[in-house]
Amino acid sequence: MIIPIRCFSCGKPVAHAWEEYKERTEKGEEGIKVLDSLGLEKYCCRALFLGHVDLIDTASKFKKF
């Protein structure tokens, strides 16, 4: 739902780069170039970003019992 604070595999902090990645890819910039410029070079960190689906808006619609 929310981007993890650290990479599951290597432990590198990645959450700080999510907003910039999201903004730049929505503007039309290539995801690979954005990840390179953000310093995410390991395949595990890249997979975390590329496989993430932002579901916080969908989950927030439901009531908590």
C-alpha positions, 0 to 999 in steps of 0.5 A, a space after each residue: 500500500 505505502 512504499 516501504 521505508 527500506 528495500 526488503 533485500 539490501 536494506 537501503 532507504 528508498 522511501 524518500 525517493 518515491 514522490 520524486 520518482 512518481 512525479 517525474 514518471 508522470 511527466 513522461 520521463 523514462 523510469 530507468 533514467 529516473 531510477 539512475 538519477 535517484 541513485 537506485 542502482 541495485 536490481 532489488 531496489 529497482 524492482 521495489 519501485 517498478 512493482 509498487 502499486 499505490 493503493 493508499 487511496 483505495 484502502 482509505 475509502 473503507 471504514 475501520 471496524 
